[in-house]
Amino acid sequence: MSWLYLTIASAFLLAFYDYFKKLALHNNAVLPVIFGSVAAGALVWLPFVAWSALAPASLPADFLYVTGISARSHGLLFGKAVIVGTSWLLGYYGIKALPLSIAAPIRATGPLWTITFAVLLMHEAPSPKQWVGVAFILAAFFAFSFVGCREGIHFHRNPAVFFMIGASLFGAASTLFDKYLLQVAHLTPCQVQAWFTIYTCLILIPPLALWRRRGRRHPFHWHWAIPLIGITLLGADFLYFSAIAQPGSLISLIAPLRHAAVIVAFLLGIFLLREKHRHAKAACVAAIITGLILLS
């Protein structure tokens, strides 16, 4: 399948990933929800890790082989787990406190931060069209601050907004790192996904233990959406990594196209969660999508 169609399919699953997060986090503690969702993904990959180590010749497909990588590669994947884990922690706290129809568009500004990193760290020079795209996204973000005020969300002093911005920043760093892992370090999509999922699960154990030790000030209850968070993310990430790994794929197009999931997430928030101010938010989402198209 073409990397373009793989990216579109990944974006569709990513929207449901955000929706399931919102459902699972309603009146629920954040850390055990994150850990449960990541553990669901790790449990999918652990059998393939064991299979690859014990009987690799019997694997049904070569791309499922996930062992046999160097210590350096394990270090790189552990570093990715730290970046992604930080992004998830910030993003989960943000999406818990904000309406999905606001949180998802803020998260979709990730390509803006990717371009910012590329300009500051890699000395890239965006085209005039891309600068116009940046202006659209910034204008939409500014407009969202007024829409948020109608719901009691003041962007300049609401911690959840800054959590979502932080999640977008770390997500942008992860996107740039993915290209290195798949195209320079020559790891396979399954190797990246399997090991960073397992390492993320391990990284989350200390903060989960701290949450339990502090007496669980925020109670936790099981929700059927928790494992679905992990499963939909596995599907979305596998398609995304497969798209990046294809020769000739363009990360500058993959990143904004994947964030088009904001459209589906926005519609889920409006029609299934019955969130308010749909017309004003739709105009802001349209501006973000316009900006993403111009960035690509």
C-alpha positions as CSV (number, residue, x, y, z in Angstrom):
1,M,0.0,0.0,0.0
2,S,1.2,3.5,-0.8
3,W,2.7,5.6,2.1
4,L,0.0,8.2,1.4
5,Y,-2.9,5.8,2.0
6,L,-1.1,4.3,5.0
7,T,-0.9,7.8,6.5
8,I,-4.6,8.4,5.9
9,A,-5.6,5.1,7.5
10,S,-3.3,6.0,10.4
11,A,-5.0,9.3,10.9
12,F,-8.4,7.7,11.0
13,L,-7.4,5.3,13.7
14,L,-5.6,8.1,15.6
15,A,-8.9,10.0,15.9
16,F,-10.6,7.1,17.6
17,Y,-7.5,6.8,19.8
18,D,-8.2,10.4,21.1
19,Y,-11.9,9.6,21.5
20,F,-11.2,6.4,23.6
21,K,-8.8,8.5,25.7
22,K,-11.5,11.0,26.5
23,L,-14.0,8.3,27.4
24,A,-11.5,6.4,29.7
25,L,-10.3,9.6,31.4
26,H,-13.8,10.8,32.4
27,N,-13.7,11.1,36.3
28,N,-10.7,8.8,36.3
29,A,-7.1,8.8,37.4
30,V,-4.6,9.6,34.6
31,L,-1.6,7.4,35.4
32,P,-3.4,4.0,35.7
33,V,-5.3,4.8,32.5
34,I,-2.0,5.5,30.6
35,F,-0.3,2.4,32.1
36,G,-3.3,0.2,31.2
37,S,-3.4,1.4,27.6
38,V,0.3,1.0,27.1
39,A,0.3,-2.4,28.8
40,A,-2.4,-3.5,26.4
41,G,0.0,-2.6,23.5
42,A,3.0,-4.3,25.2
43,L,1.0,-7.5,25.7
44,V,0.4,-7.6,22.0
45,W,4.1,-7.4,21.2
46,L,5.6,-9.6,24.0
47,P,4.6,-12.9,22.3
48,F,6.4,-11.7,19.1
49,V,9.5,-10.7,21.0
50,A,9.6,-14.2,22.6
51,W,8.8,-15.8,19.2
52,S,11.5,-13.8,17.4
53,A,14.1,-14.8,20.0
54,L,13.2,-18.5,20.3
55,A,12.0,-19.6,16.8
56,P,12.5,-16.8,14.3
57,A,12.4,-19.1,11.3
58,S,8.8,-20.0,12.1
59,L,7.4,-16.4,12.1
60,P,4.6,-16.0,9.6
61,A,6.2,-12.9,8.2
62,D,9.7,-11.4,8.2
63,F,8.4,-8.0,9.3
64,L,7.3,-9.4,12.6
65,Y,10.9,-10.2,13.6
66,V,11.7,-7.7,16.4
67,T,14.8,-9.0,18.1
68,G,18.5,-9.0,17.0
69,I,19.1,-5.3,17.3
70,S,22.2,-3.7,18.8
71,A,22.6,-2.2,22.2
72,R,22.9,1.2,20.6
73,S,19.5,0.6,18.9
74,H,18.0,-0.4,22.2
75,G,19.3,2.9,23.7
76,L,17.8,4.9,20.9
77,L,14.4,3.2,21.4
78,F,14.6,3.8,25.1
79,G,15.2,7.4,24.3
80,K,12.1,7.4,22.1
81,A,10.1,5.9,24.9
82,V,11.2,8.7,27.2
83,I,10.1,11.3,24.6
84,V,6.8,9.6,23.8
85,G,6.1,8.8,27.5
86,T,6.5,12.5,28.4
87,S,4.2,13.5,25.5
88,W,1.6,11.0,26.6
89,L,1.7,12.1,30.2
90,L,1.2,15.8,29.2
91,G,-1.4,14.9,26.6
92,Y,-3.5,12.7,28.8
93,Y,-3.7,15.3,31.6
94,G,-4.6,17.9,28.9
95,I,-7.3,15.9,27.2
96,K,-8.8,14.9,30.6
97,A,-9.4,18.6,31.5
98,L,-10.3,20.0,28.1
99,P,-13.2,19.3,25.7
100,L,-12.1,16.9,22.9
101,S,-13.1,19.5,20.3
102,I,-10.5,21.8,21.8
103,A,-7.8,19.4,22.9
104,A,-7.5,17.6,19.6
105,P,-7.0,20.7,17.5
106,I,-4.3,22.0,19.9
107,R,-2.6,18.6,19.6
108,A,-2.9,18.9,15.8
109,T,-0.6,21.9,15.7
110,G,2.3,19.5,16.0
111,P,3.6,20.2,12.4
112,L,4.0,23.9,13.4
113,W,6.5,22.8,16.1
114,T,8.2,20.4,13.7
115,I,8.9,23.2,11.3
116,T,10.0,25.4,14.3
117,F,12.5,22.7,15.3
118,A,13.6,22.3,11.6
119,V,14.3,26.0,11.4
120,L,16.1,26.4,14.7
121,L,18.0,23.1,14.8
122,M,18.5,22.1,11.2
123,H,18.7,25.6,9.7
124,E,15.9,24.9,7.2
125,A,14.2,27.7,5.4
126,P,10.4,27.2,4.9
127,S,8.9,28.5,1.7
128,P,6.6,31.6,1.7
129,K,3.6,29.2,1.3
130,Q,4.7,27.4,4.5
131,W,5.0,30.6,6.4
132,V,1.4,31.4,5.4
133,G,0.4,27.9,6.7
134,V,2.1,28.8,10.0
135,A,0.1,32.1,10.1
136,F,-3.1,30.1,9.6
137,I,-2.4,27.7,12.5
138,L,-1.3,30.5,14.8
139,A,-4.5,32.5,13.9
140,A,-6.6,29.4,14.5
141,F,-4.9,28.8,17.9
142,F,-5.6,32.5,18.9
143,A,-9.2,32.1,17.8
144,F,-9.6,29.0,19.8
145,S,-8.6,31.0,22.9
146,F,-11.8,33.1,22.5
147,V,-13.9,30.0,21.9
148,G,-12.4,28.5,25.0
149,C,-13.4,31.5,27.0
150,R,-17.0,30.8,26.3
151,E,-16.5,27.4,28.1
152,G,-14.5,28.9,31.0
153,I,-11.2,27.9,29.5
154,H,-8.7,30.8,29.6
155,F,-5.8,29.8,27.3
156,H,-3.2,32.1,28.9
157,R,-3.6,30.6,32.4
158,N,-5.1,27.2,32.0
159,P,-2.5,24.4,32.8
160,A,-4.3,21.9,30.6
161,V,-3.7,24.1,27.5
162,F,0.1,24.2,28.3
163,F,0.0,20.5,28.9
164,M,-1.4,20.0,25.3
165,I,1.2,22.4,23.9
166,G,3.9,20.5,25.7
167,A,2.5,17.2,24.3
168,S,2.7,18.7,20.8
169,L,6.3,19.8,21.3
170,F,7.4,16.4,22.4
171,G,5.3,14.8,19.7
172,A,7.1,16.9,17.1
173,A,10.5,15.8,18.5
174,S,9.3,12.2,18.3
175,T,8.3,12.7,14.6
176,L,11.8,13.9,13.7
177,F,13.3,11.1,15.7
178,D,11.1,8.5,13.9
179,K,12.6,9.4,10.5
180,Y,16.1,8.9,11.9
181,L,15.2,5.5,13.5
182,L,13.5,4.2,10.3
183,Q,15.6,5.7,7.5
184,V,19.1,6.2,9.1
185,A,19.3,3.6,11.8
186,H,17.4,1.2,9.5
187,L,15.2,-0.3,12.2
188,T,11.9,-1.9,11.0
189,P,8.5,-0.5,12.0
190,C,7.8,-3.5,14.2
191,Q,11.1,-3.2,16.0
192,V,10.5,0.4,16.7
193,Q,6.9,-0.1,17.8
194,A,7.5,-3.3,19.9
195,W,10.5,-2.0,21.9
196,F,9.4,1.5,22.5
197,T,6.0,0.3,23.7
198,I,7.6,-2.2,26.1
199,Y,10.1,0.5,27.3
200,T,7.3,3.0,27.8
201,C,5.5,0.5,29.9
202,L,8.6,0.1,32.1
203,I,9.1,3.9,32.4
204,L,5.6,4.4,33.6
205,I,6.0,1.9,36.5
206,P,7.8,4.4,38.9
207,P,5.2,7.2,38.6
208,L,2.4,4.6,38.9
209,A,3.9,3.3,42.1
210,L,4.2,6.9,43.4
211,W,0.5,7.4,42.6
212,R,-0.4,4.3,44.7
213,R,1.9,5.4,47.5
214,R,0.3,8.8,47.8
215,G,-3.0,7.2,48.6
216,R,-4.7,7.5,45.2
217,R,-6.0,10.9,45.7
218,H,-7.7,10.6,42.3
219,P,-9.7,7.3,42.2
220,F,-9.3,4.8,39.4
221,H,-12.1,2.7,37.9
222,W,-11.8,0.3,35.0
223,H,-13.3,1.4,31.7
224,W,-13.6,-0.8,28.5
225,A,-12.0,2.0,26.5
226,I,-8.6,1.6,28.3
227,P,-7.3,-1.4,26.2
228,L,-8.8,0.1,23.1
229,I,-6.6,3.1,23.5
230,G,-3.6,0.8,23.3
231,I,-5.0,-1.3,20.4
232,T,-6.0,1.7,18.2
233,L,-2.6,3.4,18.8
234,L,-0.8,0.2,17.8
235,G,-2.7,0.1,14.6
236,A,-2.2,3.8,13.9
237,D,1.5,3.7,14.7
238,F,2.1,0.6,12.7
239,L,0.6,2.2,9.6
240,Y,2.5,5.4,10.3
241,F,5.9,3.7,10.8
242,S,5.2,1.6,7.6
243,A,4.6,4.9,5.7
244,I,7.8,6.5,6.9
245,A,9.9,3.4,6.2
246,Q,8.8,3.4,2.5
247,P,11.5,4.8,0.1
248,G,10.5,8.2,-1.2
249,S,8.0,9.0,1.6
250,L,7.9,12.6,2.7
251,I,7.9,13.3,6.4
252,S,6.9,16.9,5.6
253,L,3.6,15.5,4.1
254,I,3.1,12.6,6.4
255,A,3.2,14.7,9.6
256,P,0.5,17.2,8.7
257,L,-1.7,14.6,6.9
258,R,-1.6,12.4,10.0
259,H,-2.8,15.3,12.1
260,A,-5.8,15.6,9.9
261,A,-7.3,13.1,12.4
262,V,-8.4,16.3,14.1
263,I,-11.4,16.4,11.8
264,V,-12.7,13.0,12.9
265,A,-11.9,13.7,16.6
266,F,-13.7,17.0,16.3
267,L,-16.8,15.4,14.9
268,L,-16.7,12.7,17.6
269,G,-16.5,15.4,20.3
270,I,-19.4,17.4,18.8
271,F,-21.8,14.6,17.9
272,L,-21.0,11.8,20.4
273,L,-19.9,13.8,23.4
274,R,-22.3,16.7,22.7
275,E,-19.7,19.4,23.1
276,K,-20.7,23.1,22.6
277,H,-20.0,25.9,20.2
278,R,-19.6,23.6,17.1
279,H,-19.7,26.4,14.5
280,A,-17.0,28.5,16.0
281,K,-14.8,25.5,16.6
282,A,-15.4,24.2,13.1
283,A,-14.1,27.5,11.7
284,C,-11.0,27.1,13.8
285,V,-10.5,23.5,12.8
286,A,-10.9,24.6,9.1
287,A,-8.1,27.2,9.6
288,I,-5.8,24.6,11.1
289,I,-6.4,22.1,8.3
290,T,-5.8,24.9,5.8
291,G,-2.5,25.7,7.6
292,L,-1.5,22.0,7.6
293,I,-2.2,21.7,3.8
294,L,0.0,24.8,3.2
295,L,2.8,23.4,5.5
296,S,2.9,20.3,3.4
